[in-house]
Amino acid sequence: MELTGNPAPEDLAALAAALSAYNDADAGPAERRALAIFEHGAAGLEAGLSGYTAWGWLYVQWLWVAEARRGEGLAGRMLAAAEQEARNRGCHGAWIDTFNPQALRAYEKAGYRPFGALPEFPRGRCRTFLQKPLWQPSERRNRAIDGA
């Protein structure tokens, strides 16, 4: 057994491939696809969102807006664009996590609801996990009827 703080890239790639193969056999193919949105301005990158879709879910891993652009609704517009693309990919839900109180309020304003939390992550904060359905129950029923 080897414990390391500097894993070899080929070991990480082999681990990822083995776990993906196991999960594909167990739960079906993830069909993981990257999803990113960027807002560039005169100063360069001013906002961005990065995540992926897999197993019918959108996961927003990173969402950032430059200080000068905050308060313009840019985060909400990026979330809405990512959610629409996720719907186009057949996703039924979205999730995100944060330990920033302002971001938590923004995500709740965008319709995300908490489903779990890790207190003191990091110390003095609470990491909150949020989710949002991307289809309404009637849409799910209609998709099932239409065979989608």
HUNOR-V996217 format. One record per backbone hydrogen bond with DSSP energy under -0.5 kcal/mol. NH is the residue of the N-H (numbers start at 1). CO is the residue of the C=O. If there is no record, write none. Layout:
nh & co
NH & CO
NH & CO
//
This chain:
nh & co
11 & 8
12 & 8
13 & 9
14 & 10
15 & 11
16 & 12
17 & 13
18 & 14
19 & 15
20 & 16
21 & 17
22 & 18
23 & 19
24 & 20
25 & 21
26 & 22
27 & 23
28 & 23
28 & 24
33 & 53
35 & 51
37 & 49
39 & 47
40 & 38
41 & 44
44 & 41
46 & 39
47 & 39
48 & 64
49 & 37
50 & 62
51 & 35
52 & 59
53 & 33
54 & 57
55 & 30
57 & 54
58 & 93
59 & 52
59 & 57
60 & 58
60 & 95
61 & 50
61 & 59
62 & 50
64 & 48
66 & 46
69 & 66
70 & 66
70 & 67
72 & 69
77 & 73
78 & 74
79 & 75
80 & 76
81 & 77
82 & 78
83 & 79
84 & 80
85 & 81
86 & 82
87 & 83
88 & 84
89 & 85
90 & 87
91 & 86
92 & 56
93 & 56
94 & 132
95 & 58
96 & 130
97 & 60
98 & 128
101 & 99
104 & 100
105 & 101
106 & 102
107 & 103
108 & 104
109 & 105
110 & 106
111 & 108
112 & 107
113 & 131
115 & 129
116 & 129
118 & 127
119 & 117
120 & 125
121 & 118
121 & 125
125 & 122
127 & 118
128 & 98
128 & 126
129 & 116
130 & 96
131 & 113
132 & 94
134 & 92
135 & 92
139 & 136
140 & 136
141 & 137
142 & 138
143 & 139
144 & 140
145 & 141
146 & 142
147 & 143
148 & 143
//
